[in-house]
Amino acid sequence: MAHRYYFNNNGEPVTGLSVSGDELVSKGQAIMVDVPDGIESWRLSYNTATKAVVVLYEGLSEEDAVAKQLADSAAESEAEALAEKERQDALPK
Amino acid sequence: MSNLSTLLGGVAETVDPRKEGLPIFGLLATEATQNHHMTYRIFDSSFRNVGSPWAAVCNSTTNYRFGMLGDASHAYVSYDHGNNFHNNLTSESYSTYINYNHSTYQIDQYPHCFYYSSSRDGFVSWQNYHQMTSSFEYQVGWTKLNMVLPEGCRPRRMFCNRRFTMREMAGNCATGNIQAYDYSSHMLNTDNNYATGTGYNEKMKMLVMIHSGDEGGNTSKVIHIFRGKKDLNKVPRIKDFFDDLESTEYFTDTWTNQNVKDWVVVVGNNGWVGFGLKQSNSKRYGVFDCNVKGVGVSLTGASRQWSTWHDFSGSTTTSYGASSGNQYYTKFHTTWDGTWGMIFSPYYYYGCGINAFCMSLENPRKFVNINQTKSGRSNPWVPWGRTGFHGGWSDNCDSETWQTYAWCFDPTDSDHETTTQVSMGTTSGDSVIPDNNTINPQGGTYTNKTGVVSLSSCRTTLTGGYGSTNYPLLMGVDWWGNYGGQNSGYGGGATTPITA
């Protein structure tokens, strides 16, 4: 199983390389954890509260995860536009 | 006419007319449709508003046009171009390039931006997207020279190098060459005939260029090192630089590269030269001694290379460079004071986060890895303050202060055998100015070559510019104002440079 290093104040991936990662660990800035193989790092993060690796869109392939992210982004934009329209419509005319 | 300095017996100093005050940037916010609300403001490096209300887009309620100085194209953008500034810029197809206002690729060390032009007063106009694919940056921006310039100066002349010809161009357009010169008669080795990366150091009058066997992935390299007696940025004709050379040397080597258009050439003030590029999802960086060695010696890369090629030490993931499109070539930035440089590209896809090498321009052997691992809500990166950069954040500012990722270096820190000091901020003032004597409490020291600086966000206390959902767009400004004349911060009001 692969391992990666995560920044320990926000859980973002910092490196997969031992030399660089160990330096940050020694300074107390990162932690090393095991991660599932075959998952791109943009989908991985570390929950510092639960002390667990989080896989975004778990169970999906990389291609499907990218498509899901695109769809989520579009849905978010649509929801924002709708909410904004409702907010504007509710303003006194 | 005498001024106070000369009356008192001082020596009148000449400030380089190119020299600007500390960096400023624009911040544009819109509601989702952009129909009824756009706000554009200009801030300096201390996040103070320095724009003009008459030039800015201020709280317009005019449908389809915003403000008395409204932009004809972009007011319609959400409908005419099917695009809006709220796009996440995560997995949008790269063919839909109109989405990339928030992209890391928008801005590099050159004053012009890829998609728009903004005055320091806050008047902004977008390029017309309809023929964007014929623009300079889209097609041949990768041919620009990487410039190492004096304090406060950005490149004001744009030289481009392709095949054996150097050309001077006007900006992000497809107008004709201002001038062109075939320098092949000055070369010592013409085995490879595609110029694929060129750097110039003004202090050293030193021009270093890579020639490859093609404009794809060819690994054969000939590197020429021209030392001039005249400054390339001051000669009327490119030919004048080449006709008055002090020395010409070259070496050959074989370098791994996914695409040769990604090469960035950083010519240091000590004659050492850093060569870096985006390589697949990662990056590579190597440093070579390009000081004069004498006729017929040191003709191989191995005889000049310091250490080894270094792969990026930070986190990497799916991301694209010039192999996916010329406009995604690896870019180069410098700090305002010209003491640190940055070879950079996105962490994710075509614009989010950052993977970068930051190197001392005094000594390119001193470098660290810079990383921000965002996969959405990006913003470009721009110089910040005297010796730093910031950017990379456009998350929703509804009920949130706008945050940026800012960091800076020590301008005198150039010893590659010591660690590198990096100062960063955070979300709490009390953590930046702590009740103890910790130097750089949010940053620290990083080992040369392998150290990874994971950037942290900083609160700016600025509003996003709109009262509901908004994702502020950080924008580059063409002219930061005359040094000492229009800047209220560093150098403001002074006619004497603070640094020598």
Contacts between the chains, C-beta under 8 A, distances in Angstrom:
chain1	res1	chain2	res2	distance
A	4	B	315	7.4
A	7	B	454	4.8
A	9	B	456	7.6
A	10	B	456	7.8
A	12	B	315	7.8
A	12	B	373	4.7
A	12	B	454	6.6
A	13	B	315	4.0
A	13	B	373	5.2
A	14	B	314	6.5
A	14	B	315	5.8
A	14	B	371	6.5
A	14	B	373	7.6
A	14	B	452	5.8
A	14	B	454	4.8
A	15	B	313	5.6
A	15	B	314	5.3
A	15	B	315	5.6
A	15	B	371	7.6
A	15	B	452	5.2
A	16	B	315	6.7
A	17	B	313	5.3
A	17	B	450	7.5
A	19	B	313	7.5
A	19	B	450	5.0
A	20	B	313	4.0
A	20	B	314	7.5
A	20	B	369	7.2
A	20	B	450	4.8
A	20	B	451	6.8
A	20	B	452	4.8
A	21	B	452	8.0
A	23	B	447	5.8
A	23	B	450	6.9
A	23	B	451	6.7
A	24	B	452	6.6
A	24	B	454	7.9
A	27	B	444	6.8
A	29	B	444	7.6
A	29	B	454	7.6
A	30	B	454	7.9
A	40	B	317	4.7
A	40	B	318	5.7
A	41	B	315	4.9
A	41	B	316	6.7
A	41	B	317	4.4
A	41	B	373	7.0
A	42	B	317	4.2
A	42	B	318	7.0
A	42	B	347	7.5
A	42	B	348	5.1
A	42	B	373	7.1
A	42	B	375	4.1
A	43	B	375	8.0
A	62	B	318	7.5
A	66	B	91	4.5
A	66	B	318	7.8
A	67	B	91	7.2
A	69	B	88	7.8
A	69	B	90	5.0
A	69	B	91	4.9
A	69	B	375	7.6
A	69	B	376	7.5
A	70	B	90	6.8
A	70	B	91	4.1
A	70	B	92	6.8
A	73	B	87	7.0
A	73	B	88	3.7
A	73	B	90	5.6
A	73	B	91	7.3
A	73	B	92	7.7
A	73	B	376	7.2
A	76	B	88	7.0
A	77	B	32	6.8
A	77	B	84	7.0
A	77	B	86	5.3
A	77	B	87	6.8
A	77	B	88	7.6
A	80	B	32	4.7
A	80	B	86	6.2
A	80	B	469	4.9
A	81	B	32	4.2
A	81	B	33	6.1
A	83	B	469	7.3
A	84	B	31	5.5
A	84	B	32	4.9
A	84	B	33	7.1
A	84	B	468	6.2
A	84	B	469	6.6
A	85	B	33	7.9
A	87	B	468	6.4
A	88	B	36	7.3
